[in-house]
Amino acid sequence: MRKPATSLLESVRSPAGLRSLPLGVLPQLAGEIRAFLVERVCAVGGHLGPNLGVVELTLALHRVFDSPRDALVFDTGHQAYVHKLLTGRQKGFVGLRQEDGLSGYPSRSESEHDLVANSHASTALSYADGLAKARQLAGEQDRCVVAVIGDGAMTGGLAWEGLNNIGAARERRVVVVLNDNGRSYAPTTGALSTHLRTLQKGGRAQTYRNVFTDLGFAYVGPVDGHNIAELEQELHRARQMDRPVVVHVKTVKGKGYGPAEQDEADHLHAVGVVDPVTGRAAVAALGTAGTSSPSPARSWTSVFAGALVEVAVRRPEVVAVTASMLRPTGLGIMAERFPERVFDVGIAEQHAVTSAAGMAMAGLHPVVAIYATFLNRALDQVLMDVALHRLPVTFVLDRAGITGPDGASHHGMWDLSVFSTVPGLQIAAPRDPVQLTELLDEAIALDGPTMLRIPKATASPGMEALARMDGIDILHRSSARSLDVLIVALGPLAAQALKAARELEEFGIGSTVTDPRWILPVNPALPALAARHRLVVSVEDNLRQGGAGTALLEACQDTGVTTPVVRLGLPHAFIEHAPRQQLLERYGLTAEAITNAVLVARSAPAPPSPMWASAPLAARAPSAATPPKTT
């Protein structure tokens, strides 16, 4: 795509400037925007396909509605790049999703035009309902509230809760713009998708009764989402209605960029650093949005994908469930091998979990593959629908821990703190591909709920254990005469713990490095092992509060072990976007930080009458309880 000699895009600094342009030049502007997106997103990584598909729609929205006086709420915030361009943030795209750069989602700190920072799907209609109620109470019903939803978000249950409330209030001016591209990552599934296809086939003549009119909305559409004149006409029409209205817009994901339109997997939904000509990976870049082209290094997701198929071959009761994330969570291979045993329920995490519970009740063993940040939305279902019934459901949390450039809403840093409260749920964190395969086998063999967490990163090299003690892997052990520090490392952070152990030996400090494998509930053998050391350091890429380190500390207290426990983890804060490794360094989850934590703890005043100071080593360990089922 060649950049025009005279750039319209550079002249558009605000929605007001956009509205001053004549309609006839807008196709040129749309072309410039697509060229800009391809150039900038391919250079740094990000969400490409969804934004290429909403260029004309976003132009029309900002010409018909007066943001921020009229509220524009974007659901599934990865389709808001064009909105950012039109609201004065063109220069920021150089640092898109980089540290201190432009967020890949709407951001309240960036612009008054961004109302919602949370990029989890299916939320816009509920926000719009609340905004409309507030404006009605303030007597400001001349201000429109516009919810732009689509890209699969209408498959979420929360969206229907919002529709139910908006449609019942005939006097409130809420415009629901349904961006219907027939996809989230993969083609949209379910009865709504079938209904929308029926409306599209009917054309403009079919404006009579449908699901939206039955819920109390006026219905406009279907509208060609790439015809700006038609879009403006129908949006003006919707704005003039003093009632809730759905504007059904048909768009093409990846529109105008050959590699995206031709990509059958997900229309280049999200790319890493890619060649803008071909859309294929230019370099293997860790911490990017992902790529439709395979990377030479194996990701944790690809390791899980292979392991799950191996289990499914051996165990016919194993089925897989995902919430509109079939390929991103590694279920694509199983779907090809066993299509009848893989269920994509759409962006409906709560339904995914309880549906899995139903399958488990009927004798199957569901593996629910989902992003760690998204399973937070289904805590009640995990707690009351799965765990209360002690059902054999295995949750595999992709993107657990620091994810990198997707920022605060996508870091998987809450799961251990949230799900540690669920009775009977056993949680594991594999340190390398061999352990992932082994732990997945163990999880599916257990008669109860289990959870495995894997990061968004290249899979760690193999780390063989020196021994396995009561289910705990011993990865490193210094001289038997020196039991100074016990380092309890979770998952792939074991590699940093091993490096720290070698560094500590240079200071004359001996250590034992362990991988608990099953981290919650705490293996009773772990406090016993802690009692034989002078200091314990836990390392996890989860919140410090309520995580695995906290559980270990409580287990030590419960068993009378007074060895000090230093917990290394993430702060109780929302962490912005930056490369994964950089964030791990910043928050003290590296070998150097572990070493420094040990040195600082050893230099601190000793606690009064510590167990390790008052008894010989042989007397320090409490009697070991029976190992948990997980071992």
Secondary structure by P-SEA (a helix, b strand, c coil): ccccccccccccccaaaaaaccccaaaaaaaaaaaaaaaaaaacccccaaaaacaaaaaaaaaacccccbbbbbccccccaaaaaaaccccccccccccccccccccccccccccccccccccaaaaaaaaaaaaaaaccccbbbbbbccccccccaaaaaaaaaaaaccccbbbbbcccccccccccccaaaaaaaaaaaacccccccccccccccccccccccccaaaaaaaaaaaaacccbbbbbbbbbcccccccccccccccccccccccccccccccccccccccccccccccaaaaaaaaaaaaaaacccbbbbbccccccccaaaaaaacccccccccccaaaaaaaaaaaaaabbbbbbbccccccccccccccccccccccbbbbbbcccccccccccccccccccccccccccbbbbbbccaaaaaaaaaaaaaccbbbbbbbcccccccbbbbcccccccccccccccccccbbbbbcccaaaaaaaaaaaaaaacbbbbbbcccccccccaaaaaaaaaccbbbbbccccccccaaaaaaaaaaaaccccbbbbbcccccccccccaaaaaaaacccaaaaaaaaaaaaacccccccccccccccccccccccccccc
